[in-house]
């Protein structure tokens, strides 16, 4: 009887070990293209709940090649709006909840 119990336990362990070995690997980042991409996905700011801090919004604008970021404030649609200089020209800039940085046209 002990032999039968031992064989059943061993079989259960082996089958559970193979189930763990076949589990898919965890993703290293979310499946959200807006988060995973450095590219803009909109030529105009997209309204939505924006979790960027003021510092993060300013960093996104600077990363897009702008300098002298000023007057940065989040509007009631969740879009960060301010002024910045690029190529010697100062313009209105926005950062939406997807991280898109756009200059006013």
C-alpha positions, -999 to 999 in steps of 0.1 A, spaced: 0 0 0 29 24 8 44 17 -26 11 26 -44 8 58 -24 44 67 -31 39 61 -68 7 82 -69 25 111 -51 55 109 -74 31 109 -105 13 139 -91 45 159 -86 58 151 -120 26 161 -138 24 194 -118 61 202 -126 54 198 -163 24 221 -160 47 248 -145 73 244 -172 47 250 -199 33 282 -184 38 313 -206 65 337 -196 55 369 -180 55 400 -202 82 425 -194 59 455 -200 22 463 -206 6 456 -240 -3 493 -244 12 508 -275 9 543 -261 31 532 -232 55 510 -252 62 533 -281 84 564 -283 62 575 -313 34 599 -312 0 584 -319 -19 616 -323 -12 650 -339 -36 667 -314 -39 663 -277 -61 634 -266 -84 641 -237 -84 616 -208 -73 610 -172 -37 621 -171 -15 606 -144 16 625 -154 30 648 -128 41 683 -138 77 672 -137 70 642 -160 51 664 -184 80 689 -185 105 660 -191 84 647 -220 84 682 -236 121 685 -231 127 650 -245 108 661 -276 135 688 -282 119 718 -265 136 742 -240 125 769 -216 92 752 -206 69 776 -188 33 781 -177 27 744 -175 -7 735 -161 -32 706 -165 -66 716 -180 -100 701 -171 -96 675 -199 -64 661 -185 -41 678 -210 -9 695 -198 -5 729 -216 23 753 -215 48 773 -236 83 761 -248 110 770 -273 123 749 -301 145 761 -329 143 797 -316 105 798 -318 83 798 -287 50 780 -291 22 765 -271 28 729 -263 6 701 -249 12 667 -233 -18 643 -233 -24 612 -211 -8 590 -238 24 611 -236 20 628 -270 38 661 -272 23 685 -297 29 721 -306 -1 743 -314 -5 748 -351 
